[in-house]
């Protein structure tokens, strides 16, 4: 509970900074994603249908985000059907360093429900609330291509890092329709791999990869509809164990409205 209060204070501080420094009104975006599975960093949290609502508030680079996972499917008895299993709170700041886009912030992961005792061997039977700090860089290569990297450090439960590197491509078919392709790889420290694999022998190394194809259609200036399909897998089974990868192909649709 202390972590939730600490993150709430951080969110309030970021929001306060945005309010005092912003010369324009904040932008608020609400979204609802409907996905065939919930896969996080290559690990399958739920291989069945989930809903993931979010609210994002930003002004002058400061941002506050609330995101949640709602399990519609029970994941073969390993999740509670029709309940929120995760609520994440993020406070961030985005800024420019010349031609480079930079960001930094913190994420508090909270889990209102826990997994029951019949999870398969090697998979955590419950997940504790935890907090990560992150910093990211992005660079526009031109012609629709961009590269990015982001470093996460869990100083709470895990006390280790997770690093991503990605390459993306976007193409505008017209003023309303945008297509995208993206590839990301993840590298994990040994303690991160050991914690999430529940295996003291897990190694540091390349953890997972994710390939995404997406399409976005702007119905109005404020309302958009998106669809995506993804392929995810372990890069090294000594780093991300097969027991944690139950879903490779998943996808979904998203509705978003910006005020």
Residue pairs with C-beta under 8 A, 6 or more apart in sequence:
3 108
3 110
3 129
3 130
3 131
3 156
4 89
4 108
4 110
4 129
6 108
6 131
7 89
7 91
7 106
7 108
7 131
8 89
10 91
10 106
10 108
11 64
11 89
11 91
13 91
14 62
14 63
14 64
14 91
14 92
14 93
14 105
15 57
15 62
15 64
15 91
17 62
18 26
18 57
18 58
18 59
18 60
18 61
18 62
18 63
18 64
19 26
19 59
21 59
21 60
21 62
22 59
22 60
22 62
23 60
24 59
24 60
25 59
26 57
26 58
26 59
27 57
27 58
27 59
27 258
27 259
28 55
28 56
28 57
28 258
28 259
29 55
29 56
29 256
29 257
29 258
29 259
30 53
30 54
30 55
30 56
30 256
30 257
30 259
31 53
31 54
31 55
31 56
31 254
31 255
31 256
31 257
32 51
32 52
32 53
32 54
32 254
32 255
33 51
33 52
33 53
33 54
33 252
33 253
33 254
34 49
34 50
34 51
34 52
34 252
34 253
34 254
35 49
35 50
35 51
35 52
35 250
35 251
35 252
36 48
36 49
36 250
36 251
36 252
37 44
37 46
37 47
37 48
37 49
37 50
37 247
37 250
38 44
38 45
38 46
38 50
38 52
38 69
38 71
39 45
39 230
39 232
39 247
39 250
41 162
41 186
41 188
41 196
41 207
41 208
42 186
42 207
42 208
42 209
42 210
42 232
42 233
42 234
42 240
42 244
42 245
43 196
43 208
43 240
43 244
43 245
44 244
44 245
44 246
44 247
45 69
45 75
45 79
45 85
45 86
46 69
46 71
46 73
46 75
46 79
46 85
47 73
47 75
47 76
47 246
47 247
48 71
48 72
48 73
48 74
48 75
48 76
48 79
49 72
49 73
50 69
50 70
50 71
50 72
50 73
51 69
51 70
51 72
52 67
52 68
52 69
52 70
53 67
53 68
53 70
54 65
54 66
54 67
54 68
55 65
55 66
56 63
56 64
56 65
57 63
57 64
57 65
58 64
61 93
61 94
61 95
62 92
62 93
63 90
63 91
63 92
63 93
63 94
63 105
64 89
64 90
64 91
64 92
65 88
65 89
65 90
65 92
66 87
66 88
66 89
66 90
67 87
67 88
67 90
68 84
68 86
68 87
68 88
69 84
69 85
69 86
69 87
70 82
70 83
70 84
70 85
71 79
71 80
71 81
71 82
71 83
71 84
71 85
72 81
72 82
73 79
73 81
74 80
74 81
77 116
77 118
78 115
78 116
78 118
78 119
78 123
79 85
79 113
79 115
80 113
80 116
83 112
83 113
84 112
84 113
85 111
85 112
85 113
86 109
86 110
86 111
86 112
87 110
87 111
87 112
88 107
88 108
88 109
88 110
89 107
89 108
89 110
90 105
90 106
90 107
90 108
91 105
91 106
92 103
92 104
92 105
92 106
92 134
93 103
93 104
93 105
94 101
94 102
94 103
95 102
95 103
96 102
97 137
99 139
99 140
100 137
100 138
100 139
101 137
101 138
101 139
101 140
102 135
102 136
102 137
102 138
103 134
103 135
103 136
103 150
104 133
104 134
104 135
104 136
105 133
105 134
106 131
106 132
106 133
106 134
107 131
107 132
107 134
107 152
108 129
108 130
108 131
109 129
109 130
109 131
109 132
110 129
111 126
111 127
111 128
111 129
114 125
114 126
114 127
115 123
115 124
115 125
115 126
115 127
116 125
117 125
119 125
120 243
121 243
122 197
122 198
122 199
122 241
122 243
122 244
123 198
123 243
123 244
124 196
124 198
128 157
129 156
129 157
130 154
130 156
130 157
130 158
131 154
131 155
131 156
132 152
132 153
132 154
132 155
132 156
133 152
133 153
133 155
134 150
134 151
134 152
134 153
135 150
135 151
136 148
136 149
136 150
136 151
137 148
137 149
137 150
138 146
138 147
138 148
138 149
139 146
139 147
139 148
140 146
141 147
144 169
144 170
144 171
145 167
145 168
145 169
146 167
146 168
146 169
146 170
147 165
147 166
147 167
147 168
148 164
148 165
148 166
148 168
149 163
149 164
149 165
149 166
150 163
150 164
151 161
151 162
151 163
152 161
152 162
152 163
152 164
153 160
153 161
154 160
154 161
154 162
154 192
157 195
158 191
158 192
158 195
158 196
159 191
160 188
160 189
160 190
160 191
160 192
160 195
161 188
161 189
161 192
162 186
162 187
162 188
162 189
162 192
162 207
163 186
163 187
163 188
164 184
164 185
164 186
164 187
165 184
165 185
165 187
166 182
166 183
166 184
166 185
167 182
167 183
168 180
168 181
168 182
168 183
169 180
169 181
169 182
170 178
170 179
170 180
171 178
171 179
171 180
172 178
172 179
173 179
175 218
176 217
176 218
176 219
177 215
177 216
177 217
177 218
178 215
178 216
179 213
179 214
179 215
179 216
180 212
180 213
180 214
180 215
180 216
181 212
181 213
181 214
182 210
182 211
182 212
182 214
183 209
183 210
183 211
183 212
184 209
184 210
184 212
185 206
185 208
185 209
185 210
185 235
186 206
186 207
186 208
186 209
186 210
186 235
187 204
187 205
187 206
187 207
188 204
188 205
188 207
188 239
188 240
189 204
190 202
190 203
190 204
192 204
192 207
193 199
193 202
193 203
193 204
193 205
193 207
193 239
193 240
194 200
194 201
194 202
196 240
196 244
197 240
197 241
197 243
197 244
199 241
202 238
202 239
202 241
203 236
203 238
203 239
204 239
205 235
205 236
205 238
205 239
206 235
206 236
206 239
207 234
207 235
207 236
207 239
207 240
208 232
208 233
208 234
208 235
208 240
208 245
209 232
209 233
209 235
210 230
210 231
210 232
211 230
211 231
211 232
212 228
212 229
212 230
213 228
213 229
213 230
214 226
214 227
214 228
214 229
215 226
215 227
215 228
216 224
216 225
216 226
217 224
217 225
217 226
218 224
219 225
222 257
222 258
222 259
223 255
223 256
223 257
223 258
224 255
224 256
225 253
225 254
225 255
225 256
226 253
226 254
226 256
227 251
227 252
227 253
227 254
228 251
228 252
228 253
228 254
229 249
229 250
229 251
230 249
230 250
230 251
231 248
231 249
232 245
232 247
232 248
232 250
233 245
233 248
234 240
234 241
234 242
234 244
234 245
